[in-house]
Amino acid sequence: MRKLLNGLRDDAGMTTAEYAVGTLAAVAFAATLLKVVGSDKITAALAAVISRALG
């Protein structure tokens, strides 16, 4: 019985799955951010902010 309980408590591989989910979420966020920043309105707004900050 003790051997069975120890086997059930073993969570080997969970960290790999957690890293995979975290990486997938980061890639999805980066893709969304790239799509938003790539739009014409956002590009113009960022250029205006940078121009104002530099000069």
C-alpha positions in Angstrom: 0.0 0.0 0.0 2.8 2.4 0.9 4.4 1.8 -2.5 1.2 2.6 -4.3 0.8 5.9 -2.3 4.4 6.9 -3.1 3.7 6.2 -6.8 0.7 8.4 -6.7 2.5 11.3 -5.1 5.3 11.2 -7.6 4.8 14.2 -9.9 7.7 13.7 -12.2 7.1 15.4 -15.5 4.8 18.1 -14.1 7.4 20.8 -14.3 7.9 20.0 -18.0 4.2 20.3 -18.7 4.1 23.6 -16.7 7.0 25.0 -18.7 5.3 24.0 -22.0 2.1 25.8 -21.0 4.1 28.8 -19.9 6.0 28.9 -23.1 2.8 28.6 -25.1 1.2 31.4 -23.2 4.3 33.6 -23.8 4.3 32.9 -27.5 0.6 33.7 -27.8 1.1 37.0 -25.9 4.0 37.9 -28.1 2.0 37.2 -31.2 -0.8 39.3 -30.0 1.5 42.2 -29.0 3.2 42.0 -32.4 -0.1 42.2 -34.1 -1.2 45.2 -32.0 2.1 47.1 -32.4 2.2 46.4 -36.1 -1.1 48.3 -36.7 -0.8 51.8 -38.3 -2.4 53.7 -35.5 -0.2 52.3 -32.8 2.9 52.7 -35.0 2.0 56.4 -35.5 1.3 56.9 -31.8 4.6 55.3 -30.8 6.5 57.4 -33.4 4.9 60.5 -32.0 5.8 59.6 -28.4 9.4 58.9 -29.3 9.7 62.1 -31.4 8.3 64.1 -28.4 10.7 62.4 -26.0 13.7 63.1 -28.2 13.1 66.5 -29.3 
